């Protein structure tokens, strides 16, 4: 009988340790995966001239000094306040790195993103060409809005000729 008591005690200790590890992992997931530290999300809305559609620019950045990141997504949605509360992947017309949307001449101003409505049916987005991958869609989900992308090259740094001493 003494052997069963020892086995039962060992199994209770293993069970308690397993429950405590599971609780610690769940707490870690809630604290650090659901609410990442240091991340910022900026959302800006650009309504069309007749206010029937909106371009919503969502910029997410964070990561700190060792591994910074910044992503931008542009969604085109209908302006129906009670109908639309969330942005869906199929509303997306642009996804990429933030640098693909930044206007280097106005960097640091409150609105560096280059999004402009030409009419209710035509949205213009200036995109800077660099080596980062981007996803572009020429129409919105409803097919009511055509998206025109204007491509600009990144400002190049002039090469300095190498001098041999």
C-alpha positions as CSV (number, residue, x, y, z in Angstrom):
1,X,0.0,0.0,0.0
2,X,2.8,2.4,0.7
3,X,3.9,2.2,-3.0
4,X,0.4,3.4,-4.1
5,X,0.6,6.4,-1.8
6,X,4.0,7.4,-3.3
7,X,2.7,6.9,-6.8
8,X,-0.4,9.0,-6.1
9,X,1.7,11.8,-4.5
10,X,4.0,11.8,-7.6
11,X,1.0,12.0,-10.0
12,X,-0.5,14.9,-7.9
13,X,2.7,16.8,-8.1
14,X,3.0,16.3,-11.9
15,X,-0.6,17.3,-12.3
16,X,-0.2,20.5,-10.2
17,X,3.0,21.4,-12.2
18,X,1.1,20.9,-15.5
19,X,-1.8,23.1,-14.4
20,X,0.6,25.8,-13.2
21,X,2.6,25.7,-16.5
22,X,-0.6,26.0,-18.5
23,X,-1.8,29.0,-16.5
24,X,1.6,30.7,-17.0
25,X,1.5,30.1,-20.7
26,X,-2.0,31.4,-20.9
27,X,-1.1,34.5,-19.0
28,X,2.0,35.1,-21.3
29,X,-0.2,34.7,-24.4
30,X,-2.8,37.2,-23.1
31,X,-0.2,39.8,-21.9
32,X,2.3,39.6,-24.7
33,X,0.6,38.2,-27.8
34,X,-2.8,39.9,-27.6
35,X,-1.3,43.2,-26.3
36,X,2.2,43.6,-27.8
37,X,4.3,46.2,-26.0
38,X,5.5,49.3,-27.9
39,X,3.2,49.0,-30.9
40,X,1.3,51.9,-32.3
41,X,-1.8,51.9,-34.6
42,X,-2.8,55.0,-36.5
43,X,-6.1,55.1,-38.4
44,X,-7.0,57.9,-40.7
45,X,-10.1,58.2,-42.8
46,X,-10.3,60.1,-46.1
47,X,-14.0,60.5,-47.3
48,X,-14.8,60.7,-51.0
49,X,-16.1,64.1,-52.3
50,X,-19.8,63.1,-52.0
51,X,-19.0,61.2,-48.8
52,X,-20.4,57.9,-50.2
53,X,-17.1,56.0,-49.8
54,X,-14.0,56.3,-47.5
55,X,-10.4,55.3,-47.8
56,X,-9.2,54.1,-44.4
57,X,-5.4,54.1,-43.9
58,X,-4.3,51.9,-41.0
59,X,-0.6,52.1,-40.1
60,X,0.9,49.8,-37.5
61,X,4.4,50.3,-36.1
62,X,6.5,49.1,-33.3
63,X,9.3,46.6,-32.5
64,X,11.8,49.0,-30.9
65,X,15.4,49.7,-31.9
66,X,16.5,46.2,-32.7
67,X,13.7,45.1,-35.0
68,X,11.4,48.0,-35.9
69,X,8.5,47.4,-38.2
70,X,5.9,49.5,-39.9
71,X,3.1,48.2,-42.1
72,X,0.4,50.2,-43.9
73,X,-3.0,49.0,-45.3
74,X,-5.6,51.0,-47.2
75,X,-9.2,49.9,-47.2
76,X,-12.0,51.3,-49.3
77,X,-15.4,51.1,-47.5
78,X,-18.9,52.4,-48.0
79,X,-20.0,55.2,-45.7
80,X,-22.8,53.5,-43.9
81,X,-22.2,54.1,-40.2
82,X,-24.6,51.5,-38.8
83,X,-23.8,48.9,-41.4
84,X,-19.9,48.9,-41.3
85,X,-18.0,48.8,-38.1
86,X,-15.1,46.6,-39.1
87,X,-12.5,46.5,-41.8
88,X,-12.3,43.2,-43.7
89,X,-9.4,41.8,-45.8
90,X,-11.5,41.9,-49.0
91,X,-11.9,45.7,-48.5
92,X,-8.1,46.1,-48.8
93,X,-6.7,47.9,-51.9
94,X,-3.1,48.4,-50.7
95,X,-0.9,46.5,-48.2
96,X,2.8,47.0,-47.7
97,X,5.6,48.7,-45.9
98,X,5.0,52.2,-44.6
99,X,7.9,53.6,-46.6
100,X,6.0,52.8,-49.8
101,X,3.4,55.5,-48.8
102,X,5.6,58.1,-47.2
103,X,6.1,61.4,-48.9
104,X,9.8,62.2,-48.1
105,X,9.3,65.9,-48.7
106,X,6.7,66.2,-46.0
107,X,8.0,63.5,-43.7
108,X,7.1,64.3,-40.1
109,X,3.9,66.2,-40.9
110,X,0.7,64.8,-39.5
111,X,-0.5,63.4,-42.9
112,X,2.4,61.9,-44.8
113,X,0.2,59.4,-46.7
114,X,-0.6,60.3,-50.2
115,X,-4.2,59.3,-50.7
116,X,-6.5,61.6,-52.8
117,X,-10.1,61.2,-54.1
118,X,-10.4,62.5,-57.6
119,X,-14.2,61.6,-57.6
120,X,-16.5,59.2,-55.8
121,X,-15.5,56.5,-58.3
122,X,-11.7,57.2,-58.5
123,X,-9.1,57.0,-55.7
124,X,-5.5,58.0,-56.3
125,X,-2.7,56.6,-54.2
126,X,1.0,57.6,-54.7
127,X,3.3,54.7,-54.0
128,X,7.1,54.9,-53.6
129,X,8.9,52.1,-55.4
130,X,11.5,50.3,-53.3
131,X,12.4,46.7,-52.7
132,X,9.6,45.9,-50.2
133,X,6.7,43.8,-51.5
134,X,3.3,45.4,-51.8
135,X,-0.2,44.2,-52.6
136,X,-2.2,46.4,-54.9
137,X,-5.8,46.0,-56.1
138,X,-7.2,48.2,-58.8
139,X,-10.8,48.0,-57.7
140,X,-12.6,47.9,-54.3
141,X,-14.7,45.0,-53.1
142,X,-17.9,46.6,-54.4
143,X,-16.3,47.4,-57.8
144,X,-17.7,51.0,-57.5
145,X,-14.3,52.6,-57.0
146,X,-11.3,52.3,-59.3
147,X,-7.9,52.8,-57.7
148,X,-5.2,54.6,-59.6
149,X,-1.6,54.1,-58.4
150,X,1.0,56.7,-59.2
151,X,4.5,55.2,-58.8
152,X,7.4,57.4,-57.7
153,X,11.0,56.2,-57.4
154,X,12.7,56.6,-54.0
155,X,15.1,59.5,-53.9
156,X,18.5,58.1,-54.8
157,X,21.7,58.8,-53.0
158,X,24.4,59.9,-55.4
159,X,27.4,57.6,-55.6
160,X,30.6,59.0,-54.4
161,X,33.6,57.9,-56.5
162,X,36.1,55.8,-54.6
163,X,39.4,57.4,-54.1
164,X,42.6,55.3,-53.9
165,X,45.2,56.7,-51.5
